[in-house]
């Protein structure tokens, strides 16, 4: 036998438990009795219903009127069955619900019990109904997720909505507005009945990324003897220490809700950036509530059970209800039926339909009646009626309406569906087809304080209570945060890279709302700073705080404004002497292609000048090769003394000299850079080498690096030296106290920028979340600051602040000294090679033209000359070797340099007078086919 969930700490717990047991055992063996045969004949078609209702409450009055209307309608139309109703006004303690149920079953012989204002009352009455096999209809909202049969109450029939559905609706609203923390408020029933409801809310919020910061329990209004308003105010004072300003009223009576909202408005809990959500326990009475009380709730969001108020059946019932309700309750101003009246009417309808399914001759047994009740399925005034394990299965596609209280009335904003992905819709149609659902609510909300934007749901800073921000008082790198106590001006007292970023972020936030703040320097480690935010000593931390997984569990970080990682900083070793340094400016391919281009140019110069009978390029082949090579290579450094006769050669040489000029300039610049800029090569291999050699390393003891070296890298504590300032690192290195320093990436960049000639940093050892600002968990400022950081990052403001605090050193701004490769000069080489090739082709074209002319003149003189290909080839080579056939003495004397003894002059060329002209010696070529041909030397004709 199971009982409702109770709080053992409540004073009534043992009394309730003992009374329940006594009542149940006193009723043990008590069963449903249909009486004798004669009695059964007299009451064969009569069903007695017992109603346990608070007749003095609005809810009880509506339920009473609705039940009477339903019974009158059934009795007027039914000839086989009649219903009678016995009311019991219940306003006492919880255990009295069981006594009243027992009295109705035992003395009044009721076959059905319905009513009860709370789930705990219904559960206790169901324990009596289980033993008597009497169905018990509960009109209160169910606080259990499990069905009645699952919790051992098969006769309990739940007609009210399930609290879990309201909790799901609340979590959807919280998620829609991105509120991270909420405060739950409820009126305690003194029996721990709200425990399961709080558990459901906590789990639902966790699923959407939010959490319940605090839950406030209000003393039941019936238990407050003296001043209920003062009792509420004392409870609300507890919320002054909380940060969240999203209040969810889970359960409350109308009198308690009236005092709650009156005091909340007086204490400014319903000011700007606050949000209130009320459940169906309050919002269902908005239509009938005193209009003087509703304005205190202005701006709140309410959850109301959905029902169609335009159907013909509802309009008919509403007309009857208003007429009867006004006559029975003239003191009530509003006579319109609410959801409680509709559920009470549908409860009677469930019984009447169950009776109609029984034949007129059938004996009405408890089991058969319960079976017919649970098998019922129809459309009632409150919605679709269908049971699942004793609980009403809510098959409505729109189970709740979201309303906004404005003035003395409320406006309908949206509908909540059971669609987890898109829970809101504006369509008030119970058919799912064609409905557009969304993740966020539609409609314009009037928020508390007439705020035009969505409330932050957080206690926002004011001039009277500014944002308390902790900053590190002593940082190892004061470029990030620096506190100058001598300054009075706040702008000059707190400076640094991080401070400037925060102030720039606030300028963006002030476009929507102001954020008054004050800095509080804190002496301690960064972990201690984070703990100060976690324990709510400070609202935030601004500084060079590294985002770590362990810290993210305590606080909420913003978007990082600087990257972070761990590097090893060490002294730069001396540059070793390199014998082949002069080859480094060019890559190997560059040298090879340059040499090939030089040889190609040399060949073209020799070919063209040899044909031009240039004495400098004739003579023995060794002399010709040496002259050509010397001529081409010497152009790299100085002007040559050899005379150039051909214009084609001059074109080739001009392009080659341009290439030479570019190459020599580039070579000189690259080699100079290599010789003047020291190569920064680390001499520390890795962390393992440092540990193996027992080297002492330095780090900032206030940061997480020291713990990282001890716990992760497994350095001995004795090998870790605390260095408290960036200016102490050079001294520690020079004195040999440390071999290397472990610095976070932002600090390493600052240090290397100042001492780039003497120190260098290795590659990243680890990467972290970056540097960010820390806020309390759930603070909406974290998301707004993150968005502002993205804005200043995109518009270049962050880069400007970085350049302001970390300007690049002039001596460290050296350019890269990488080797020059072929891809840097391929276009230049292509132009040179193409020009030389075109000149060579032009030369051969001219040679062929001259040769053809020579052959034509020779054919006229000697018609029998053989004209086969082989002979012509030999003649072409002879023609190329001999040079031009007609050269004047005057031109030769002008072009030929004076003999120095070292020059070679072709024997075919004579610079004497015509009388001194000699014949060329006979030149004989050995040709395989024909065997050997003797050629007569050509004579030179002088004009």
Secondary structure by P-SEA (a helix, b strand, c coil): cccccccccccaaaaaaaaaaaaaaaacccccccccaaaaaacccbbbbbbbcccccaaaaaaaaaaaaaaaaaaaccccbbbbbbbbbcccccaaaaaaaaaaaacccccbbbbbccaaaaaaaaaaaaaacbbbbbcccccccccccccccccbbbcbbbaaaaaaaaaaaaaaacccbbbbbbbccccccaaaaaaaaaaaaaaacccccbbbbbcccccccccaaaaaaaaacccccccccbbbbccccaaaaaaaaaaaaaaccccccbbbbbcccccccccccccccccccccbbbbbbbbbcccaaaaaaaaaaaaaaaaaccccccccccaaaaaaaaaaaaaaaaaaaccccccccaaaaaaaaaaccccccccbbbbccccccccccccbbbbbbcccccccccccccccccccccccccccccccccccccccccccccccccccccccccccccbbbbccccccccccccccccccccccccccaaaaaaaaaaaaaaacbbbbbbbbbbcccaaaaaaaaaacccccccccccccaaaaacbbbccccbbbbbbbbbbbcccccccccccccccaaaaaaaaaaaaaaaaaaaaaaaaaccccccccaaaaaaaaaaaaaaccccccccccccaaaaaaaaaaaaaaaaaaaaaaaaaaaaacccccccccccaaaaaaabbbbbcccccaaaaaaacccccccccbbbbccccaaaaaaaaccccbbbbcaaaaaaaaaaccccccccccccccccbbbbbccccaaaaaaaaaaaaaaaaaaaaaaaaacccccccccccccccccccccaaaaaaaaaaaaaaaaaaaaaaaaaaaaaaaaaaaacccccccaaaaaaaaaaaaaaccccccaaaaaaacccccccbbbbcccccccccccccccbbbbbcccccbbbbcbbbbbcc
